[in-house]
Amino acid sequence: MSEAQTEKNFGIQKVYTKNISFESPNAPAIFLEEFQPVLNVDLSVESKHLDDDLYHVEIRVTVTTTVEDTTAFLCEVEQAGIFNIVGFEEEEKQYILAAQCPNVLFPYAREVMSDLIAKGGFPQLLLEPVNFDAMYAEHVQENTDSKPS
């Protein structure tokens, strides 16, 4: 089979939790407050080429929760994976790295985060699903719009 006829393949080599952090700087006093939380969620995706057809993708989810002006908790999860991506055009590969790989990783990050928060003494937090396809399309559109004509 020639290079032009290389079969396309997307495979998961490894999924792992790279880093986790949970802080409740105002415990135990925060547990005595009426819990009407304000939630702030930040999400980022990074990818890098490792070797041949192997790529590393990492999503970072940070949740900061406050009650009035007091921090109830801060939780951060870095979920990562190593993926085998073979035979795709560059544009397809960028889409896979920015949308498909995060779609694989996010449920793991959501589970780890939910467990950490519950073990920290707070109500279970179930993060809403994330549309990584839409995020990628928005990123592509922003980059297209910002290019000089």
C-alpha positions in Angstrom: 0.0 0.0 0.0 1.5 3.3 -1.0 1.6 6.4 1.3 -1.3 7.9 -0.6 -3.4 4.9 0.2 -2.5 4.7 3.9 -5.5 3.6 5.9 -6.9 6.1 8.4 -6.7 5.0 12.0 -7.6 6.7 15.3 -6.7 4.8 18.4 -6.5 5.4 22.1 -3.2 4.2 23.6 -3.6 5.5 27.1 -6.0 7.6 29.2 -4.7 8.9 32.5 -5.2 11.6 35.2 -2.2 13.8 35.0 -2.9 16.2 37.9 -5.7 16.8 40.4 -6.1 19.5 43.0 -8.9 20.3 45.5 -8.9 23.2 47.9 -11.5 24.3 50.4 -9.7 27.3 51.9 -12.6 28.4 54.1 -13.6 25.0 55.6 -15.0 24.4 58.1 -16.7 27.8 58.3 -18.1 27.5 54.8 -20.1 24.4 55.8 -22.1 26.6 58.3 -23.2 29.0 55.5 -26.4 28.6 53.5 -25.0 27.0 50.3 -26.1 29.1 47.4 -23.0 28.6 45.2 -21.8 30.6 42.2 -19.9 28.3 39.9 -17.2 29.4 37.4 -15.9 26.7 35.0 -12.8 27.1 32.9 -11.8 24.6 30.3 -8.7 24.3 28.1 -7.3 21.8 25.6 -3.7 21.3 24.7 -2.1 18.9 22.3 1.4 18.0 21.2 3.1 15.6 18.8 5.1 12.9 20.7 6.6 10.5 18.1 5.6 9.2 14.7 1.8 9.0 14.8 1.5 9.4 18.6 -0.1 12.6 20.0 -0.6 13.7 23.6 -3.9 15.6 24.4 -4.7 17.2 27.7 -7.8 18.8 29.0 -7.8 21.0 32.0 -11.0 21.7 33.9 -11.0 24.2 36.7 -14.1 24.8 38.8 -14.1 27.7 41.3 -17.2 27.9 43.5 -18.0 30.8 45.8 -20.8 31.6 48.3 -21.3 35.3 48.3 -17.7 36.5 48.3 -16.2 33.5 50.0 -14.4 30.7 48.1 -16.1 27.4 48.9 -13.8 25.3 46.8 -11.4 25.2 43.9 -11.1 22.0 42.0 -8.8 21.3 39.0 -8.4 18.2 37.0 -5.9 17.6 34.2 -7.0 14.6 32.2 -4.7 13.4 29.4 -4.4 10.7 26.8 -2.0 9.4 24.2 -3.6 8.8 20.8 -2.5 7.1 17.6 -3.6 9.1 14.6 -2.6 7.7 11.2 -3.4 8.6 7.6 -5.4 11.8 8.1 -4.8 15.1 6.3 -3.5 17.9 8.5 -6.9 19.7 8.8 -8.6 16.4 9.8 -5.8 15.7 12.3 -6.3 19.1 13.9 -10.0 18.5 14.3 -9.3 15.1 15.9 -6.8 16.6 18.3 -9.1 19.5 19.2 -12.5 17.8 19.3 -12.5 14.0 19.2 -9.7 13.4 21.7 -11.2 15.9 24.2 -14.6 14.1 23.7 -12.9 10.9 24.8 -11.2 12.5 27.8 -13.9 14.7 29.2 -16.1 12.0 30.8 -13.1 10.8 32.8 -12.3 14.4 34.0 -16.0 14.9 34.9 -16.0 11.7 37.0 -12.7 12.6 38.9 -14.0 16.1 39.6 -17.3 14.9 40.9 -15.6 12.5 43.2 -13.2 15.1 44.5 -15.9 17.6 45.3 -18.1 15.0 47.0 -15.1 13.8 49.1 -14.5 17.5 50.0 -17.9 17.6 51.7 -19.8 19.4 49.1 -22.9 18.4 47.0 -22.0 16.3 44.0 -21.3 18.4 40.9 -22.1 17.0 37.5 -20.6 19.1 34.8 -22.7 19.6 31.7 -21.5 17.9 28.5 -19.2 20.0 26.4 -19.6 20.4 22.7 -15.9 20.3 21.6 -17.0 20.2 17.9 -18.6 23.6 18.3 -15.6 24.9 20.2 -13.3 23.8 17.4 -15.6 25.3 14.7 -15.6 28.6 16.6 -11.8 28.5 16.9 -11.4 27.9 13.2 -13.8 30.7 12.4 -12.0 33.1 14.7 -8.7 32.3 13.1 -10.2 32.6 9.6 -11.7 36.0 10.4 -8.5 37.3 11.9 -6.3 36.5 8.9 -5.5 39.4 6.6 -7.2 39.4 3.2 
